[in-house]
């Protein structure tokens, strides 16, 4: 994969500013941490007010790597996050751009409210589904909690804006959201020309229990939205439930998808694809016979999830689902542009991210 030049970031200084000097979005310029009251509305619709920008931020609870990755899109995160939860999928991405990670408190996904309170946080960031299990107890201890959805494309827009307000980096939030929006508009413009939508299957290969289970995602989840946005027709609509739903080979054979995308979080996705292709039942399927069974790319984490990498996932899917219409989409360029958002240079991206890449990326 070749390198590509980074997006040119230009800070405009307005010399005639009447009230105050305009603030720069450069990483070197910290936000104003004065006693300015700020109010945010979180993913649960709660209004949370702070007398000043929170200086001690704790990231806690489950699905934590999704929160970590969103928060660390902001330059101020390294100075303000005092504790975060260890990720449980593969290796930890945060260590690449958090120079003080060894000095920060590390929580388990099941850390108690008392453990979190001992860190004296100004605010705790949790995924929304942690409200009843952990968030309510923290609130009873008078610890401010801000909930983030980070599950759908629409939620990402709002959550990034919320994080920008908490960190005093609203302009940075707008820059991040613009990056995602511009890429989505590019994909949408190409896919909208489709006259046919191939029947697609997104399936998770799960061998954690020792036996292989094949699972399809909820229709409300990011995986389903991405496959449709990329120009595909979902074959598993009738079988989908509220979470990952186990399906059998006979059901998949009856659907006979034209394109199959395989997800594997805890085992090598390329090995999972090889096993699927080698199964006699799978070999009867149109997708297998056409050579259109693809392993979903992953580096530190898989690109299918509602992690910041979802923009890579939907770009990659569009090129696979509608290859003729989306030939001009450059997944390599998007890959480098995305990781530059974290302040990584191309040499680091090559050595630390590209070297981990698995799946059908070519």
C-alpha positions in Angstrom: 0.0 0.0 0.0 1.6 3.3 -1.1 1.7 6.4 1.0 -0.4 9.4 0.2 0.0 13.0 1.1 -1.9 14.3 4.1 -4.8 16.7 4.0 -3.5 20.2 4.1 -4.7 21.9 7.3 -4.7 25.7 7.0 -5.5 27.9 10.0 -6.9 31.3 9.0 -6.0 34.3 11.2 -8.5 37.2 11.0 -6.5 40.3 11.8 -9.6 42.5 12.3 -11.2 40.4 15.0 -13.0 43.0 17.2 -13.7 41.0 20.3 -10.7 38.7 20.7 -8.1 36.9 18.8 -9.6 33.9 16.9 -8.5 30.6 18.4 -6.6 28.1 16.2 -7.5 24.5 15.8 -3.8 23.6 15.9 -2.9 20.8 18.4 -0.3 23.1 20.0 -3.0 25.6 21.3 -4.8 24.5 24.4 -8.4 25.5 25.0 -9.4 28.2 27.5 -9.9 26.5 30.8 -11.2 29.5 32.6 -14.3 29.6 34.8 -16.8 29.6 31.8 -19.8 27.5 32.5 -20.5 25.0 29.8 -23.6 22.8 29.2 -23.8 19.7 27.1 -26.7 17.4 26.2 -25.5 13.8 26.2 -26.7 10.8 24.2 -29.5 10.1 26.7 -30.9 13.7 26.3 -29.6 14.7 29.7 -28.3 18.2 30.3 -25.0 18.3 32.2 -23.5 21.6 33.3 -19.9 22.3 34.4 -18.5 25.4 36.0 -15.4 25.0 33.9 -14.0 22.6 31.4 -13.5 19.2 33.0 -9.8 18.7 33.8 -10.0 15.1 35.1 -11.8 12.8 32.6 -12.3 9.1 33.3 -13.3 6.7 30.5 -15.0 3.7 32.1 -17.4 0.8 31.4 -17.7 -1.7 28.6 -17.2 -1.1 24.8 -14.5 1.2 26.1 -12.2 1.2 23.1 -15.0 2.9 21.0 -15.0 5.7 23.6 -11.2 5.8 23.8 -10.8 6.1 20.1 -13.4 8.9 19.8 -12.0 10.9 22.7 -8.4 10.7 21.4 -9.4 12.3 18.1 -9.0 15.5 20.2 -5.5 16.8 21.0 -6.5 17.8 24.5 -7.4 14.2 25.5 -3.8 13.3 26.4 -3.7 16.0 29.0 -7.2 15.7 30.4 -7.9 11.9 30.5 -6.6 10.6 33.8 -7.9 7.1 33.6 -9.2 4.8 30.9 -10.3 1.2 30.5 -8.2 -1.5 28.9 -9.4 -2.7 25.5 -10.2 -6.4 25.2 -10.0 -6.8 21.5 -6.5 -7.6 20.1 -3.9 -4.9 20.9 -4.4 -1.4 22.3 -4.5 1.3 19.7 -4.4 4.2 22.3 -0.8 3.5 23.2 0.3 4.8 19.8 -0.6 8.4 20.5 -0.9 8.6 24.3 2.7 9.2 25.5 1.7 9.0 29.2 -0.5 5.9 29.0 1.7 4.0 31.4 1.2 6.8 34.0 -2.6 6.8 33.7 -4.9 4.7 35.9 -6.2 1.7 34.0 -9.6 0.2 34.8 -11.2 -3.1 34.0 -14.5 -3.1 32.0 -16.3 -4.0 35.3 -14.7 -1.4 37.5 -17.0 -0.4 40.3 -18.3 3.1 41.1 -16.1 3.2 44.2 -13.0 2.5 42.2 -13.9 5.2 39.7 -14.8 7.7 42.5 -11.4 7.2 44.1 -9.9 8.8 40.9 -11.6 12.1 41.8 -13.0 12.6 38.2 -14.6 15.9 37.0 -16.6 13.7 34.6 -17.0 10.1 33.7 -17.6 9.1 30.1 -19.7 6.0 29.6 -21.5 4.3 26.7 -25.3 4.8 27.0 -26.1 1.2 27.8 -24.0 1.5 31.0 -26.5 3.9 32.5 -28.4 1.4 34.7 -25.4 -0.8 35.5 -22.9 1.8 36.5 -24.0 5.4 35.6 -26.8 5.7 38.1 -24.6 4.8 41.0 -22.0 7.3 39.9 -24.7 10.0 39.7 -25.8 9.1 43.2 -22.2 9.8 44.3 -22.5 13.3 42.8 -20.0 12.4 40.1 -21.0 14.0 36.7 -21.5 11.4 34.0 -21.8 12.1 30.2 -23.2 9.3 28.1 -22.1 8.7 24.6 -24.1 6.6 22.0 -21.4 5.9 19.4 -23.5 3.2 17.8 -24.9 4.8 14.6 -23.7 7.3 12.1 -26.1 9.9 13.3 -25.1 9.4 16.9 -21.4 9.8 16.0 -22.1 13.3 14.7 -23.8 14.3 18.0 -21.2 12.6 20.2 -18.2 14.1 18.5 -19.9 17.5 19.0 -20.4 16.7 22.7 -16.8 15.7 23.2 -15.7 18.9 21.4 -17.7 20.9 23.9 -16.3 19.0 26.9 -12.7 19.5 25.8 -13.2 23.0 24.6 -12.4 22.0 21.0 -15.6 22.7 19.1 -13.7 23.7 16.0 -11.8 20.4 16.1 -15.2 18.5 16.4 -16.5 20.3 13.4 -13.3 19.3 11.5 -13.7 15.7 12.5 -17.4 15.6 11.5 -16.6 17.3 8.2 -14.1 14.5 7.4 -16.7 11.8 7.9 -19.4 13.8 6.1 -17.3 14.5 3.0 -16.5 10.8 2.6 -20.1 9.8 3.1 -21.2 12.3 0.5 -18.6 11.0 -2.0 -19.8 7.4 -1.5 -23.5 8.3 -1.6 -23.0 10.2 -4.9 -21.5 7.2 -6.5 -23.8 4.5 -5.1 -26.9 6.5 -5.9 -26.3 5.7 -9.6 -26.8 1.9 -8.9 -29.5 0.3 -10.9 -29.1 -3.1 -9.1 -28.3 -4.0 -5.6 -26.5 -7.3 -5.0 -27.8 -9.5 -2.2 -25.2 -9.3 0.6 -24.6 -11.1 3.8 -22.6 -9.8 6.7 -21.8 -12.6 9.1 -19.7 -12.9 12.2 -17.5 -16.0 12.6 -17.3 -16.7 16.3 -15.2 -19.7 17.5 -14.7 -18.5 21.1 -16.7 -21.3 22.7 -14.7 -23.9 20.8 -17.5 -24.5 18.3 -18.1 -22.2 15.4 -21.2 -20.0 15.5 -22.3 -17.9 12.6 -24.1 -14.7 13.6 -25.9 -11.9 11.7 -26.2 -8.3 13.1 -29.2 -6.4 14.2 -30.8 -4.3 11.5 -30.3 -1.3 13.7 -26.6 -1.8 14.1 -23.8 -0.1 12.2 -22.9 -3.3 10.2 -26.3 -3.4 8.6 -26.4 0.3 7.9 -23.0 0.2 6.3 -24.0 -2.7 4.0 -27.1 -0.9 2.8 -25.4 2.5 2.5 -22.7 0.8 0.3 -25.4 -0.3 -2.1 -26.3 -3.8 -1.0 -29.6 -5.6 -0.3 -29.5 -7.4 3.0 -30.5 -11.0 2.9 -30.9 -11.6 6.6 -33.6 -9.1 7.4 -36.2 -11.7 8.5 -33.7 -13.5 10.8 -32.2 -10.4 12.5 -33.1 -9.8 16.2 -31.9 -7.2 18.7 -28.3 -8.4 18.9 -26.1 -10.9 17.2 -28.4 -13.7 16.0 -27.1 -17.2 15.4 -28.0 -18.6 12.0 -27.2 -22.0 10.5 -25.7 -23.0 7.2 -29.0 -24.2 5.8 -30.5 -20.8 6.3 -27.5 -19.1 4.7 -27.8 -21.6 1.7 -31.5 -20.6 1.3 -30.6 -17.0 1.2 -27.8 -17.7 -1.4 -26.1 -14.3 -1.1 -24.2 -12.9 -4.0 -21.6 -11.3 -1.8 -20.5 -12.3 1.7 -18.5 -10.3 4.2 -17.0 -12.2 7.1 -16.2 -10.6 10.5 -14.0 -12.2 13.1 -13.0 -10.2 16.2 -10.9 -12.7 18.2 -9.4 -15.0 15.5 -7.6 -14.4 12.3 -10.2 -13.2 9.8 -8.3 -14.7 6.8 -8.3 -18.1 8.5 -12.1 -17.8 9.1 -12.7 -17.0 5.4 -10.5 -20.0 4.3 -12.6 -22.3 6.5 -15.8 -21.0 5.1 -14.7 -21.4 1.6 -13.6 -24.9 2.3 -17.0 -26.0 3.6 -19.0 -28.2 1.1 -22.2 -26.4 1.9 -20.7 -23.0 1.4 -19.2 -24.1 -1.9 -22.7 -24.4 -3.3 -23.4 -20.7 -2.8 -23.3 -18.1 -5.5 -20.9 -15.8 -3.5 -18.4 -18.6 -3.1 -18.5 -19.7 -6.7 -18.1 -16.1 -7.8 -15.1 -15.6 -5.5 -17.0 -12.9 -3.5 -16.4 -14.0 0.1 -14.4 -11.3 1.8 -12.8 -11.0 5.2 -13.7 -7.6 6.8 -10.4 -5.6 7.3 -9.1 -5.1 10.7 -5.9 -3.6 12.2 -6.1 -3.0 15.9 -9.9 -3.4 15.7 -12.2 -4.6 12.9 -13.6 -1.9 10.6 -17.2 -3.1 10.8 -17.8 -1.8 14.4 -19.2 1.5 15.6 -15.7 2.6 16.4 -14.1 5.6 14.7 -13.0 3.1 11.9 -16.5 2.7 10.6 -15.7 5.3 7.9 -13.0 2.9 6.6 -15.5 0.0 6.7 -18.2 1.7 4.7 -15.6 2.9 2.1 -14.3 -0.6 1.7 -17.8 -2.1 1.5 -18.8 0.3 -1.2 -15.9 -0.8 -3.3 -16.8 -4.4 -2.8 -20.6 -4.1 -3.2 -20.6 -1.6 -6.1 -17.1 -2.0 -7.6 -17.8 -0.5 -11.0 -19.5 2.6 -9.6 -17.1 3.1 -6.8 -13.9 2.4 -8.7 -12.7 6.0 -8.0 -12.9 5.5 -4.2 -9.4 5.2 -2.9 -9.4 3.1 0.3 -5.6 3.6 0.6 -6.0 7.4 0.6 -8.9 7.2 3.1 -6.8 4.9 5.3 -3.9 7.3 5.6 -6.2 10.4 5.9 -8.1 8.7 8.7 -5.0 7.8 10.8 -3.5 11.2 10.3 -6.5 12.5 12.3 -4.8 11.0 15.3 -1.6 13.0 14.6 0.2 9.9 13.3 2.8 10.5 10.6 3.0 8.1 7.6 6.1 6.3 8.9 4.2 5.4 12.1 1.1 4.5 10.2 3.1 2.1 8.1 5.1 0.6 10.9 2.3 0.3 13.6 -1.0 0.1 11.7 -0.5 -1.0 8.2 1.7 -3.9 9.4 -1.2 -5.2 11.4 -3.8 -5.1 8.6 -5.7 -8.3 7.9 -8.6 -9.1 5.6 -9.3 -8.6 1.9 -8.0 -5.1 1.5 -6.6 -5.2 -2.0 
